[in-house]
Amino acid sequence: MISQKYSLIRQISSILLAVAVIVSWTTTGMALDQVNTTFFGVAIKGYDTVAYHTEGRAVKGASKYAHRWNDAKWYFSSAANRDQFATDPERYAPQYGGY
């Protein structure tokens, strides 16, 4: 009877430990992403972040004007906006990685 209780306690402890490990792995992996991206690694859903500042509106970017920064692909509506972002990304990138 006593050995059955210890066996049950060991099983529950093992399950709780496994859950804790899984949770810590997933939260650690999520914390490593500096920029909120789509499944395909595109920042701010493909919108031109420079246009938010220069035109005051949301403008969809194009993959042909892409720039890679902070482990994300950033799309722009023009080569000029892409180059402007490349010179000072912190100025144009959304705060808190877009989260």
Buried (B, 14 or more C-beta within 10 A) or exposed (E): EEEEEEEEEEEEEEEEEEEEEEEEEEEEEEEEBBBBBEEEEBBBEBBBBBBBEEEEEEBEBBEEBBBEBBEBBBBBBBEEBBEBBBEEBEEBBEEEBBE
